[in-house]
């Protein structure tokens, strides 16, 4: 697996800044995407949890330091495989979101222009959770 392209953006968001960092990855036969999204200072609050339609894919994972990760793992699905982890601080502010997916939605992507999907997500569930706690992604 290799990184094909990296892109990022910073936009104003209600007195904060919204950051998006994306990597287009390939194994030579298909493409996938890893996204890191956060707002600094955080403005979104919530209770880590699972939507009813996602319960069979969702896990709540307490982390060291009091953070909680709400993870939806659809990596075993036949189409549009993805793993999404929302990491919440102890005060329930959304720290950041990590998404690993086997392709990119052309309408939302800043760099995707087509191509075949990977046969799997580029990062495993454990890697997505570990990346969400990486000290380089401490927006606040």
C-alpha positions as CSV (number, residue, x, y, z in Angstrom):
1,X,0.0,0.0,0.0
2,X,1.3,3.4,-0.9
3,X,0.1,7.0,-0.6
4,X,-0.9,8.4,-4.0
5,X,-1.8,11.9,-2.9
6,X,-2.4,14.0,0.2
7,X,-4.6,17.0,0.5
8,X,-5.8,19.2,3.3
9,X,-8.0,22.2,4.0
10,X,-8.7,24.7,6.8
11,X,-12.0,26.6,6.9
12,X,-13.7,28.9,9.5
13,X,-16.4,27.2,11.6
14,X,-18.3,29.2,14.2
15,X,-15.3,31.0,15.7
16,X,-13.1,27.9,15.3
17,X,-11.3,26.3,12.4
18,X,-12.3,23.1,10.7
19,X,-9.4,20.9,9.5
20,X,-9.6,18.1,6.9
21,X,-6.6,16.0,6.0
22,X,-7.0,13.3,3.4
23,X,-4.7,10.6,1.9
24,X,-5.6,8.8,-1.3
25,X,-3.9,5.4,-1.1
26,X,-3.5,2.5,-3.6
27,X,-2.3,-1.0,-3.7
28,X,-1.7,-0.7,-7.5
29,X,-5.1,-2.1,-8.4
30,X,-7.6,0.0,-6.5
31,X,-7.9,3.1,-4.3
32,X,-8.9,3.9,-0.8
33,X,-9.0,7.0,1.4
34,X,-7.9,7.8,5.0
35,X,-9.4,11.1,6.4
36,X,-8.7,13.0,9.6
37,X,-11.3,15.7,10.5
38,X,-11.3,18.0,13.5
39,X,-12.3,21.5,14.6
40,X,-10.2,23.6,16.9
41,X,-11.2,24.5,19.4
42,X,-13.9,21.8,19.4
43,X,-17.5,23.0,19.0
44,X,-19.4,19.8,18.7
45,X,-20.6,18.0,21.8
46,X,-22.3,14.7,22.1
47,X,-22.6,11.4,23.9
48,X,-20.5,8.6,22.4
49,X,-23.1,6.1,21.2
50,X,-24.6,4.1,18.3
51,X,-27.5,4.9,16.1
52,X,-30.1,2.2,16.0
53,X,-29.4,1.3,12.3
54,X,-25.6,1.0,13.1
55,X,-25.8,-1.1,16.3
56,X,-24.5,-4.3,14.7
57,X,-21.4,-2.4,13.4
58,X,-20.8,-0.1,16.4
59,X,-18.6,-0.4,19.4
60,X,-17.9,2.1,22.3
61,X,-14.3,1.9,23.3
62,X,-13.1,3.7,26.5
63,X,-9.5,5.0,26.1
64,X,-6.7,6.0,28.4
65,X,-7.0,9.6,29.7
66,X,-10.8,9.5,29.8
67,X,-11.5,9.8,26.0
68,X,-14.1,7.5,24.4
69,X,-14.1,6.3,20.8
70,X,-17.4,5.5,19.1
71,X,-16.4,3.3,16.2
72,X,-18.6,2.0,13.3
73,X,-16.9,-0.8,11.4
74,X,-18.4,-1.7,8.1
75,X,-15.2,-3.2,6.7
76,X,-16.8,-6.5,6.2
77,X,-19.6,-5.2,4.0
78,X,-19.8,-6.1,0.3
79,X,-19.9,-2.5,-0.9
80,X,-18.6,0.8,0.4
81,X,-16.5,-0.6,3.2
82,X,-15.5,1.9,5.9
83,X,-14.4,2.2,9.5
84,X,-15.2,5.5,11.2
85,X,-14.0,6.5,14.7
86,X,-15.3,9.6,16.5
87,X,-13.1,10.4,19.5
88,X,-14.7,12.3,22.4
89,X,-12.9,14.1,25.2
90,X,-14.0,13.5,28.8
91,X,-16.2,16.6,28.6
92,X,-18.0,15.0,25.6
93,X,-16.6,17.5,23.1
94,X,-15.8,15.7,19.8
95,X,-12.0,15.7,19.5
96,X,-11.7,14.3,16.0
97,X,-13.0,11.8,13.4
98,X,-10.9,9.3,11.5
99,X,-12.3,7.5,8.5
100,X,-10.8,4.6,6.5
101,X,-12.7,3.7,3.4
102,X,-12.2,1.5,0.3
103,X,-13.0,4.3,-2.1
104,X,-14.1,7.9,-2.1
105,X,-17.4,9.6,-2.8
106,X,-16.7,11.7,-5.9
107,X,-19.1,14.4,-4.8
108,X,-17.4,15.0,-1.4
109,X,-13.8,14.2,-2.2
110,X,-11.3,17.0,-2.8
111,X,-9.0,14.7,-4.9
112,X,-10.9,11.7,-6.1
113,X,-11.5,11.5,-9.8
114,X,-12.5,7.9,-10.2
115,X,-10.8,4.5,-10.3
116,X,-11.5,1.1,-8.8
117,X,-12.1,0.6,-5.1
118,X,-9.7,-1.3,-2.9
119,X,-11.0,-4.7,-2.0
120,X,-10.6,-3.7,1.7
121,X,-10.3,-0.6,3.9
122,X,-6.7,0.8,4.0
123,X,-6.5,0.8,7.8
124,X,-7.8,-1.9,10.3
125,X,-10.1,-1.0,13.1
126,X,-7.2,-1.1,15.6
127,X,-5.2,1.2,13.4
128,X,-8.1,3.7,13.1
129,X,-8.5,3.8,16.9
130,X,-4.7,4.2,17.4
131,X,-4.6,7.0,14.8
132,X,-7.4,8.8,16.6
133,X,-5.2,9.0,19.7
134,X,-2.0,10.0,17.9
135,X,-0.4,12.9,19.7
136,X,0.1,14.7,16.4
137,X,-3.7,15.1,16.3
138,X,-4.3,17.1,19.4
139,X,-6.3,20.1,18.0
140,X,-7.1,21.5,21.4
